């Protein structure tokens, strides 16, 4: 596996990698064969997640999802983004999910300098957001953008996880009624009406 294409030679990609690391998001630079030519630190960690990616010792430097449905979606999306007959398509959004590890994924075509292992216009950046993980920066963003209190921020960050409300209330050491009260206030401040709408907003925010 090529884990160390010198990211410093990739210009803006290096900046993107640093930003995504702070947001607990994985980024892979891939060629047409799904070979990894560069990845950020969080991507390295995520690649070690059990039952998400096929182990590197079986695929070499190629990225492959364990879930066959996710793998087909990924392969199709990569081909669509890098297909030279694809016209003006600039990006392809897809949602990948396993039974226990939901992901949001975005694929973007990228032109890299000719000095890099991938020739220009033959690479793509795959950005993955692991929905089971709440970035540390999320709380600060919620407070700044939506004027949530400290307690509301803690509740909102917990609601962004896949835990049930019973589990959240127990984790925060509050009653179910108190949680519902906080949730109602949070939804009003964020302008959402359900946890599904809240989750969609959080996915954009992170």
Secondary structure in CASP SS format (residue, H / E / C, confidence):
PFRMAT SS
TARGET T0000
AUTHOR 0000-0000-0000
METHOD secondary structure of the structure
MODEL  1
X C 1.00
X C 1.00
X C 1.00
X C 1.00
X C 1.00
X C 1.00
X H 1.00
X H 1.00
X H 1.00
X H 1.00
X C 1.00
X H 1.00
X H 1.00
X H 1.00
X H 1.00
X H 1.00
X H 1.00
X H 1.00
X H 1.00
X H 1.00
X H 1.00
X H 1.00
X C 1.00
X C 1.00
X E 1.00
X E 1.00
X E 1.00
X E 1.00
X E 1.00
X E 1.00
X C 1.00
X C 1.00
X C 1.00
X C 1.00
X E 1.00
X E 1.00
X E 1.00
X E 1.00
X E 1.00
X C 1.00
X H 1.00
X H 1.00
X H 1.00
X H 1.00
X H 1.00
X H 1.00
X H 1.00
X C 1.00
X C 1.00
X C 1.00
X C 1.00
X C 1.00
X E 1.00
X C 1.00
X C 1.00
X H 1.00
X H 1.00
X H 1.00
X H 1.00
X C 1.00
X C 1.00
X E 1.00
X C 1.00
X C 1.00
X E 1.00
X C 1.00
X C 1.00
X H 1.00
X H 1.00
X H 1.00
X H 1.00
X H 1.00
X H 1.00
X H 1.00
X H 1.00
X H 1.00
X H 1.00
X H 1.00
X H 1.00
X H 1.00
X H 1.00
X H 1.00
X C 1.00
X C 1.00
X C 1.00
X C 1.00
X C 1.00
X C 1.00
X C 1.00
X C 1.00
X E 1.00
X E 1.00
X E 1.00
X E 1.00
X E 1.00
X E 1.00
X E 1.00
X C 1.00
X C 1.00
X C 1.00
X C 1.00
X E 1.00
X E 1.00
X E 1.00
X E 1.00
X E 1.00
X E 1.00
X E 1.00
X E 1.00
X E 1.00
X C 1.00
X C 1.00
X C 1.00
X C 1.00
X C 1.00
X C 1.00
X C 1.00
X C 1.00
X C 1.00
X C 1.00
X C 1.00
X C 1.00
X E 1.00
X E 1.00
X E 1.00
X E 1.00
X E 1.00
X E 1.00
X E 1.00
X E 1.00
X C 1.00
X C 1.00
X C 1.00
X C 1.00
X C 1.00
X C 1.00
X H 1.00
X H 1.00
X H 1.00
X H 1.00
X H 1.00
X H 1.00
X H 1.00
X H 1.00
X H 1.00
X H 1.00
X C 1.00
X C 1.00
X C 1.00
X H 1.00
X H 1.00
X H 1.00
X H 1.00
X H 1.00
X H 1.00
X H 1.00
X H 1.00
X H 1.00
X H 1.00
X C 1.00
X C 1.00
X C 1.00
X C 1.00
X C 1.00
X H 1.00
X H 1.00
X H 1.00
X H 1.00
X H 1.00
X H 1.00
X H 1.00
X H 1.00
X C 1.00
X C 1.00
X C 1.00
X H 1.00
X H 1.00
X H 1.00
X H 1.00
X H 1.00
X H 1.00
X H 1.00
X H 1.00
X H 1.00
X H 1.00
X H 1.00
X H 1.00
X H 1.00
X H 1.00
X H 1.00
X C 1.00
X C 1.00
X C 1.00
X C 1.00
X H 1.00
X H 1.00
X H 1.00
X H 1.00
X H 1.00
X H 1.00
X H 1.00
X H 1.00
X H 1.00
X H 1.00
X H 1.00
X C 1.00
END
